[in-house]
Amino acid sequence: MQEKKGIYIETYGCQMNLNDSEIVSSIVQEAGFLIEKKIEKADMIFINTCSVRENAERRIFERLIHLKQYKKRKPRLIVALLGCMAKNLQAELLEKSEILDFVVGPDEYRKLPELIREAFNKNRALAVQPNNAETYDDIIPYRENSISAFVSIMRGCNNFCSYCVVPYTRGRERSRKSASIVREVKSLSKKGIKEITFLGQNVNSYFCPESKIHFASLLENCAAANPHIWFRFMTSHPKDMSDELIEVISSYENICKHLHFPLQSGANRILRMMNRKYTYEHYLSLVEKIRLKNPDCAISTDIISGFPSETIEEHKQTLSALKTIRYDSAFMFKYSQRPRTKAEHFPDDLPEEEKIRRLNEIIALQSSISRELNKNEIGKIHLALVEGKSKRNPKQWRARSGTNKLIIFDLPEVEIKIGDLIELKITKSTSATLFGEFV
């Protein structure tokens, strides 16, 4: 009997890429292949890529150079590149990297068994055609995490923010059928999953044409039917945030009080250039509504520093927004020009040193705000989901609060296991981490 061939998958980028790797794992296992945990044992290496920022693509090219050593040791090794970068650069990837055997975009994963066969017959291939009907809603992702799961509720994006490649790499927005999502949640519940994160480029615009269900109703239905599961979601585009969703978040204890709410810039002219479709004032009014209904809700954000033509005054407006809103955390980046986007044609007129200077100023301010907010947590008691051992100290464990705060704690004398919900009293903090003791 022929031995099954093994595939090692490396994933770069966001939670949606992680979920895509789970879908890929399911497809190839159904076709008779194994998922390998060690790269040295693999007959195939899949690199699932991100193309959102220039630095992400640079890392992938560096990784492909590094993988040459594996190909030298095992000439029959298949190396494939998947995901957003595959769709964005297409045939250029096969030309730039001779070790690649095939390239496949986010809408073509069903073709993987066929592409693998072609690769073992020494035929290089490219499969990057868009499919705006593909949601993979009939595929149950292969998950190794026994307590948490990502559930993709939609794919693609219709927003066309001027700096973003996602509508070009992942296609137009399409929502999964609500019945398919409910079935998946029910299946995860039976398997003992304790936490589910709904994923979409903009979950707020989710709409099932069959059931006529919007995101707020989908979230409410799932939370009501599964009170023992914590529900999270990302990402929320401010232009589609509804009063109904804010109300649903406040109405259910098992909907986590954490919202990722990307601002990008505090300057209205820059927001218009970014095609974000809201003003800073409107965004601020939404934050006030959220906090009125959910006073303890943690809010995180995305900030881009040094967008084309951004003035010093506009940079200061972003700093002012951070001081006013006081985010719990933020993902902060300097602008990098992406091919095929509208902003590619804007003059990238800020020197790199100035982009970095402004970014460092934003990071320093946000770090001080995060440190202050976390310091205010000292003495409070949080219900938290135990995730496992601390990565820095094996004698300590880590848990995550409903507000998405990481809490490190010493193991108590009572037995505790991964997936338990426990109460932790916060005893100290840093800008990124809380430390607590078992109550």
C-alpha positions in Angstrom: 0.0 0.0 0.0 1.4 3.4 -1.0 2.4 5.6 1.9 0.4 8.9 2.2 2.3 12.0 1.3 2.5 14.7 4.0 2.0 18.5 3.7 3.4 21.1 6.0 1.5 24.5 6.0 3.0 27.8 7.1 0.6 30.7 7.5 1.3 34.4 7.4 -1.0 37.3 8.0 -4.4 37.7 9.6 -7.0 35.4 11.3 -8.7 34.9 7.9 -5.5 33.4 6.5 -5.4 31.0 9.5 -9.0 30.0 8.8 -8.0 29.5 5.1 -5.2 27.2 6.2 -7.8 25.2 8.1 -9.9 25.0 5.0 -6.9 23.9 2.9 -6.0 21.3 5.5 -9.5 19.9 5.2 -9.5 19.7 1.4 -6.1 18.0 1.2 -6.9 15.5 3.9 -10.2 14.6 2.2 -8.0 13.9 -0.9 -5.9 11.4 1.0 -2.9 13.5 2.2 -1.5 14.0 5.7 -0.9 17.2 7.6 2.7 17.2 8.9 3.7 19.3 12.0 7.4 19.1 11.2 8.7 20.6 8.0 11.5 18.0 7.8 9.0 15.2 7.4 6.9 16.9 4.6 6.7 15.9 1.0 5.1 19.2 0.3 5.4 22.7 1.8 2.5 25.2 1.4 3.1 28.9 2.2 -0.2 30.6 2.8 0.6 34.3 2.3 -0.6 37.8 3.1 -0.2 40.8 0.7 -1.6 43.6 2.8 1.7 45.2 3.4 5.0 45.4 1.4 6.9 44.0 4.4 4.7 40.8 4.4 5.6 40.1 0.8 9.3 40.7 1.5 9.3 38.2 4.2 7.7 35.6 1.9 10.4 36.0 -0.7 13.1 35.7 2.0 11.4 32.5 3.2 11.3 31.0 -0.3 15.1 31.6 -0.5 15.5 29.8 2.8 13.4 26.8 1.6 15.9 26.1 -1.2 17.9 24.0 1.3 15.0 21.7 1.7 14.6 21.3 -2.0 18.3 20.4 -2.4 18.0 17.8 0.3 14.8 16.4 -1.1 14.6 17.1 -4.9 11.1 15.6 -5.2 9.8 18.1 -2.6 6.8 20.2 -3.8 6.7 23.9 -2.7 3.6 25.9 -3.3 2.5 29.4 -2.6 -1.2 30.1 -1.6 -3.3 33.0 -0.7 -3.4 36.8 -1.2 0.1 37.2 -2.5 -0.5 34.4 -5.0 -3.5 36.3 -6.4 -1.8 39.7 -6.3 1.5 38.7 -8.1 0.3 35.7 -10.0 2.7 34.5 -12.8 5.4 36.9 -11.5 5.9 34.5 -8.6 6.7 31.5 -10.8 9.2 33.7 -12.7 10.8 35.1 -9.5 11.2 31.8 -7.6 12.3 28.7 -9.4 11.5 26.5 -6.4 7.8 27.1 -6.7 5.8 24.2 -8.2 2.4 25.9 -8.2 0.7 29.1 -7.2 -3.0 29.1 -6.1 -5.2 32.0 -5.1 -7.9 32.2 -2.3 -10.8 31.2 -4.5 -9.1 28.1 -6.1 -8.3 25.8 -3.1 -10.7 23.1 -4.3 -8.2 22.6 -7.2 -5.4 21.6 -4.8 -5.6 17.8 -5.3 -5.4 18.3 -9.0 -2.5 20.8 -8.7 -0.6 18.4 -6.5 -0.9 15.6 -9.0 0.4 18.0 -11.8 3.3 19.1 -9.6 4.4 15.5 -9.0 4.3 15.1 -12.8 6.7 18.0 -12.9 4.2 20.4 -14.4 4.2 23.9 -12.9 0.8 25.5 -12.6 -1.0 28.8 -11.8 -4.6 28.8 -10.4 -5.6 32.4 -9.4 -9.0 32.9 -11.1 -11.5 34.9 -9.1 -14.7 33.2 -8.1 -17.2 35.7 -6.5 -19.5 32.8 -5.6 -17.0 30.8 -3.5 -17.5 30.8 0.2 -16.3 27.2 1.1 -19.5 26.9 3.2 -19.7 23.1 2.6 -16.2 22.5 4.0 -15.7 22.0 7.7 -12.2 23.5 8.5 -9.6 21.1 10.1 -8.9 22.6 13.5 -6.2 21.6 16.0 -7.2 24.0 18.7 -9.6 22.3 21.1 -11.1 25.3 22.8 -11.2 28.2 20.2 -12.4 28.3 16.6 -12.5 30.8 13.8 -15.7 30.7 11.7 -15.6 32.6 8.4 -19.0 34.2 7.7 -18.1 36.0 4.5 -15.3 36.5 2.1 -14.0 39.4 0.0 -14.7 43.1 0.4 -16.6 45.8 -1.5 -15.1 48.8 0.3 -12.1 49.5 -1.9 -10.2 51.6 0.6 -7.6 53.3 -1.5 -4.6 51.7 0.2 -6.0 48.1 0.4 -5.4 45.1 -2.0 -8.0 42.9 -0.4 -10.8 43.5 -2.9 -8.3 42.6 -5.6 -6.9 39.5 -3.9 -10.0 38.1 -2.3 -12.6 39.4 -4.6 -16.0 41.0 -4.0 -17.9 40.6 -0.8 -20.1 37.5 -0.5 -21.8 36.2 2.6 -22.1 32.5 3.6 -25.6 31.2 4.1 -26.7 31.7 7.7 -27.9 28.1 7.9 -24.4 26.9 7.1 -22.9 29.1 9.8 -25.4 27.9 12.4 -24.7 24.3 11.5 -21.0 24.9 11.9 -21.5 26.6 15.3 -23.7 23.7 16.4 -21.1 21.2 15.4 -18.4 23.1 17.3 -20.6 23.3 20.3 -20.9 19.5 20.3 -17.2 19.2 20.1 -16.8 21.3 23.3 -15.4 24.5 21.7 -15.5 27.3 24.3 -14.9 30.4 22.1 -15.9 31.2 18.5 -14.6 34.2 16.5 -16.7 35.2 13.5 -14.5 36.5 10.7 -15.0 38.8 7.7 -13.3 41.7 6.1 -16.3 43.7 7.3 -18.7 41.6 9.4 -21.0 44.5 9.8 -22.1 44.2 6.2 -22.9 40.5 6.5 -26.3 39.7 4.8 -27.7 36.3 3.9 -30.0 36.7 0.9 -31.9 33.5 1.6 -32.8 34.1 5.3 -32.6 37.9 5.0 -30.5 37.9 8.2 -28.0 40.7 8.9 -25.0 40.3 11.2 -26.6 41.5 14.4 -29.4 38.9 14.1 -26.9 36.1 13.2 -24.7 37.0 16.2 -27.8 37.2 18.5 -29.2 33.9 17.3 -25.9 32.0 17.8 -25.3 33.6 21.2 -28.8 32.8 22.5 -28.6 29.2 21.3 -25.1 28.6 22.8 -24.9 30.4 26.1 -21.8 28.3 27.1 -19.7 29.7 24.2 -18.0 33.0 24.1 -18.5 34.9 20.8 -16.1 37.4 19.3 -16.0 38.9 15.8 -13.8 41.0 13.6 -13.4 43.2 11.7 -16.1 46.0 12.1 -16.1 48.7 9.5 -17.3 52.0 11.1 -19.5 52.9 8.1 -21.7 49.9 8.7 -21.9 49.8 12.5 -25.6 49.7 13.5 -27.5 50.6 16.7 -28.9 47.0 16.5 -25.4 45.4 16.8 -24.4 47.7 19.7 -27.6 46.7 21.5 -27.0 42.9 20.8 -23.4 43.2 22.2 -24.8 44.7 25.4 -27.6 42.2 25.8 -25.7 38.9 26.0 -23.0 38.1 28.6 -21.4 35.5 26.2 -20.7 38.1 23.5 -17.3 39.4 24.5 -17.0 43.0 25.3 -14.2 43.8 22.9 -14.5 45.6 19.5 -11.9 45.9 16.9 -12.9 49.2 15.2 -10.3 50.5 12.7 -10.0 54.3 12.6 -6.9 54.5 10.3 -6.6 58.3 10.6 -8.0 61.1 12.7 -7.9 63.6 9.8 -11.0 63.9 7.6 -9.1 64.8 4.4 -7.0 61.7 4.8 -10.1 59.6 5.5 -11.6 60.8 2.3 -8.4 60.0 0.4 -8.5 56.6 2.0 -12.1 56.2 0.8 -13.2 55.2 4.3 -16.7 56.7 3.9 -17.0 58.2 7.4 -15.7 61.3 9.2 -13.8 61.4 12.4 -16.8 63.1 14.1 -19.1 60.2 13.0 -16.6 57.6 14.1 -16.3 59.3 17.5 -20.1 59.4 17.9 -20.2 55.6 17.3 -17.5 55.1 20.0 -19.6 57.2 22.4 -22.7 55.0 21.6 -20.7 51.8 22.2 -19.4 53.0 25.5 -22.7 54.3 26.7 -24.3 50.8 26.2 -21.1 48.9 27.1 -19.0 50.9 29.6 -16.5 48.1 30.1 -16.1 47.4 26.4 -12.4 47.4 25.2 -11.8 48.9 21.9 -8.8 48.3 19.6 -8.0 49.9 16.3 -5.7 50.1 13.2 -3.7 53.3 12.4 -1.8 54.1 9.2 1.0 56.6 9.6 2.4 58.7 6.8 -0.3 58.3 4.2 0.5 60.2 1.0 0.3 64.0 1.4 -0.4 63.7 5.2 0.6 67.0 6.8 2.1 67.5 10.3 -1.2 69.0 11.4 -3.1 65.9 10.1 -0.6 63.6 11.9 -1.4 65.7 15.1 -5.1 65.1 14.5 -4.5 61.4 14.7 -2.5 61.8 17.9 -5.4 63.9 19.3 -7.9 61.1 18.3 -5.8 58.6 20.3 -5.8 60.8 23.3 -9.6 61.4 23.0 -10.7 57.8 22.4 -8.1 56.0 24.5 -7.9 52.7 22.8 -7.0 49.6 24.8 -4.6 48.5 22.0 -3.8 49.3 18.4 -2.1 47.8 15.3 0.0 50.7 14.0 1.8 50.7 10.6 3.6 53.1 8.4 2.0 53.5 4.9 3.5 51.2 2.2 2.4 51.6 -1.4 0.6 48.5 -2.8 0.3 47.6 -6.5 -3.2 47.8 -8.1 -4.7 50.0 -5.4 -5.9 53.5 -6.0 -3.4 55.0 -3.6 -0.6 53.5 -5.9 -1.2 56.5 -8.1 -0.9 59.0 -5.2 2.5 60.7 -4.9 4.2 58.9 -2.1 5.8 62.1 -1.0 6.8 61.6 2.6 10.4 60.5 3.3 10.7 57.1 4.9 12.4 58.6 7.9 9.5 60.9 8.5 7.0 58.1 8.2 9.0 56.1 10.8 9.3 59.2 13.1 5.5 59.7 13.0 4.8 56.0 13.5 7.1 56.0 16.6 5.3 59.0 18.0 2.0 57.1 17.6 3.4 53.9 19.1 4.8 55.8 22.1 1.5 57.6 22.8 -0.6 54.4 22.4 1.8 52.5 24.7 1.4 55.1 27.4 -2.4 55.0 27.1 -2.5 51.1 27.1 -0.2 51.2 30.2 -2.6 53.6 32.0 -5.7 51.7 31.1 -4.2 48.4 32.2 -3.0 50.0 35.5 -6.6 50.8 36.1 -7.4 47.1 36.0 -5.4 46.4 39.1 -7.8 45.1 41.9 -10.6 44.2 39.4 -11.8 40.6 38.9 -12.0 39.2 35.4 -13.7 36.1 34.1 -11.1 34.6 31.7 -10.7 31.6 29.4 -7.6 29.5 30.2 -5.5 29.2 27.0 -2.5 27.2 28.3 1.0 27.7 29.7 2.7 31.1 29.4 5.1 31.3 26.5 7.8 33.0 28.7 7.5 31.1 31.9 6.3 27.4 31.9 5.5 27.7 35.6 2.8 30.3 34.8 -0.3 30.0 32.7 -2.2 32.4 30.5 -5.8 33.3 30.1 -7.8 35.8 28.1 -10.5 38.0 29.4 -13.8 38.8 27.6 -12.2 42.2 26.8 -9.4 40.4 25.0 -6.7 41.1 27.6 -4.0 38.6 28.2 -3.7 37.6 31.8 -0.7 35.7 33.2 -1.2 33.8 36.5 0.4 31.3 38.8 -1.2 27.9 38.9 -3.4 27.6 42.0 -3.6 24.4 44.2 -7.0 23.5 42.6 -6.9 21.7 39.3 -7.2 23.9 36.3 -7.2 22.9 32.6 -7.2 24.5 29.2 -10.7 25.7 28.3 -11.8 26.5 31.9 -13.4 29.8 32.7 -11.9 31.1 35.9 -12.0 34.4 37.9 -8.7 36.2 38.2 -8.0 39.2 40.3 -5.5 41.6 38.6 -2.4 42.3 40.7 -0.1 44.1 38.3 0.1 45.2 34.7 2.2 46.3 31.7 1.1 48.1 28.5 0.4 44.7 26.9 -0.3 42.3 29.7 -2.2 41.8 32.9 -1.1 39.6 35.8 -3.5 38.1 38.2 -4.2 35.6 40.9 -6.8 32.9 41.1 -9.9 33.9 43.1 
